[in-house]
Every structure is written in C-alpha cells, then in structure tokens.
Amino acid sequence: MKNDIRLTYPLWMMAFIAVLGVFALGINSPTTEFIHNETKTSISYEVAGFEALLVFGSLLLYLILLIVFSVKVKQYNKNNPQQKISMISIRPPEYLEADEGMTHITRRAVQKVYTFYSWALPALAIIVIIFPLPRLAIIYAILGLAFAQYWIYYAEIRKHFKGAEE
C-alpha cells in the first residue's frame, strides 16, 4: 500500500496547487491595457522578463508534472486492474475503500476536511468582505484552502499507514 497512487494523490494535488500559485503570480503581474475606440478594440499584456519566466516556467513544470502523474496512474491501473482509477472521475481517487477499515479511515479524513472547510470558508468570506484585498491575495487564499484540504487528508491517511507499517 506504500506505493499506492491513491495514498500519494494528495501530494500530487498539492504540487499542482503550488505550481498554480507560481503561475498566478506571474500572470497577475503584467500590465494590461484595454483599447477601445472608433477604429479598433484590443487588449495588450506587457509581461516583464521575470513574470514571463514565472508564467512559462510554471506552465512547463505543470505539464511535466501532469505527464509524470499520468504515467504513474497508468502504471497503477496496469498493476491493479480490479481497482482502476480515472484521472477525470468526479469521485476523488484518494478514497481508499478497499475494505471496511479503509472506509473508516477515509471517512475520518474526509470528516476532518469537512470540519476545516466549515470554519475556513466562512472566515475567508468575512475577511474578503471586510478588507479590500487584491485579487492575487484572494487567489492565494483559495489555493491555500485547497492546499490545506489535501494536507489534512494526507496527514490523517498517512498517520494510519505509518501505524500499519511499524
């Protein structure tokens, strides 16, 4: 179970979220100019060197991560034909329900995530309503919530797997 992609899936998602955060920094930094007059309508983006490096570097890293992740999922599906996972499924593949014990562990982890969101989302909404935050700060807050969700889930699942390995 140590090499089970469903156990490492939250780590993959945290990596994707981190790369998305770098991409957001690069894409939100350019100067945008909107021109609309009688003769033309256009939008132009002026991206400086560092921001361009962030945008294109994060896109490249994202694609590399996606390729490696796809290969890992295909390897998992080849080795576990009875428990195949889909990359485009609505149901998250980290739900480990191979038996009654795993169903219980998954339920506990999901309950902790739900509890986190039950206070984090209203708190974030209040902060955004009260304080005039820039768009990038709100994006990072949302990405932070998503990252925390996967971290909470992974920590709970990992705790049970560590106990089983010892």
N, C-alpha and C positions, 0 to 999 in steps of 0.2 A: 504494500500500500504506500510505501515511501515514495515511489516514483509515479504515483497515480496523478495524472494531469488534473483530476478534479481537486486534489489537495493543493496543487501549485497554481491553480486557476486564479485565485485571488491575488497572488503575487504578480502574475502576468497582467491582470487588470490594473494593479497599482502602477506597474511600469508604464502601461499605456496612458494612464491618467497623468503621470509625471511628464511624459513626453508631450502630451496635450497642453499641459501648463506652460512648457517652454514655447510651444507653438503659439499659444495665446499671447505670451509676452511679445514675441516677435511680430505678430500680426496686428496687435493693438498699438504698437509704437509708431507706425508710419503716419505721415501727414497725408490727409485725404483732402482733395479739392474737388468740389462739385461745380461744374459749369453748366449753366442753362440760360441761353439767350435765344434770340430770333434765328440765329444761324446754326447753332449746334448745341448738343447736350452731351456731356461727357463726365466721367469720373476718373480722376487720376490718383494714383497712390505713389508717394515718394518714400521709398524704403532705403534707409541708410545701410551701410555695409554690415554693421553688427546685427541689426534686425534681420537683414536678408540671410545672414549666416544662421541665425536662430530659426527662421522660418524653414529654409531649405534643409538645414541640418536636422531639425526635428522631424520634418517630413520623411527624410531619408531614414532616420532612425526608426520612425514609426513603421515604415514599410519593411525594414529589416526585421523588426520585432514581429510584425504580422506574418512574415514568411516563416520565421523560426517557430512561432506559435502554431501555425498551420501544419508544419511538418510534425511537431510534437503531437498534435491532435490526431493526425493521420496514423502515426506510429501507435498511439494509444488505441485507436479504433481497430487497427490491424491485430494488436495483441489481445484485445478484449472485444471480440465480435458480439458477445452477449450484452455488453454494456456500452455500446457506441454512444458518443456524444456528438452533437451538431454545433458548429460554430455560429449558426444563425437561429438557434432554438430560442423560444421565448422563455422556457424554463432554464434557469442557470445551471450549468453542468457541475458546479461545485456542490450541489445537493447530493450528499453521499447517503444513498438509501439502499445499500446492498443487503442489509439485514435490519432487524429491529433495533439493535444497538446503534448502528449508524444513523438510522432515522431519528433516534432520540438525540444523538449528538448534533445532527443537523438542525433539529428543531430548537435546541438550546442556543445554538449560534445565531439562528435567524431571529429568535426572540430578543437576543442582546442587540442585534442590529435594529430591530423594530423599536426597541426601547430608546436607543440612541437617536433614531430619527424622530421619535415622538416628542423629544425636547429640542433637538438641534434645528429642525426645520422651523418651528415657531420662533425660536431665538434668532435665527438668521433673518426671518421675515421682519421681526421687530427692529433689528439692527439696521436693515436696509431701509425700512420706513422712516426711522428716526434720523439716521445720519446720511448726509449726501455723499455716498460713496461713489468713486469712479467705477466705470463698467468693468475694468480689469480686476478690481478688488472683489466685485460680486462674482465674477467668473471664477476667481481663485477660491472664494468661499464655497461655491458649489462643487468645484473639483476637490476641495478639502473634505467636504462631506462625503463625496463618493470614495475618496481615498480612505477615510476613516471607516466607512462601512466595510470595505474589503479587509482592512486591518483588524477590525473587531471580529469579523467572521473567521479570518485566518488564525488569529490568536486563540480563539476558542477551539477550533478544529485541531490545531497543532498541539494544544495542551493535552487533548485526549490521545493523539497519536504518539506523543512523547511518552506518556504513561504506558502505552501498549508496547513500545519498543524496549523499555527498560526491563 
